[in-house]
Amino acid sequence: MSEELRDHKIKRLYMRSIRRGIKEMDLILTSFADRHLAQMQDAGLDLYDAMLNENDHDLYQWVTGQQPAPAQFSGLIADIAADFSPLK
């Protein structure tokens, strides 16, 4: 099986970012994807891809600090939360 081309992967991840189950996550992840996907290293894209498989309600609670994020996603969630901060 062939490896997914980087550009295709970024486009796929972007589409998955803007079409979530809840509007809040659409807004949060679209903003993050616009600013960061193209510059992310391959390992970061893989981690972001895995994170997108998580439930939107869990993601929202992690990003807003209502619940701690799992260790594997904690750095990425912190980056997303910082990027979306209204105080920015």
Secondary structure, 3 states (H helix, E strand, C coil): CCCCCHHHHHHHHHHHHHCCCCHHHHHHHHHHHHHHHHHCCHHHHHHHHHHCCCCHHHHHHHHCCCCCCCHHHHHHHHHHHHHHCCCC
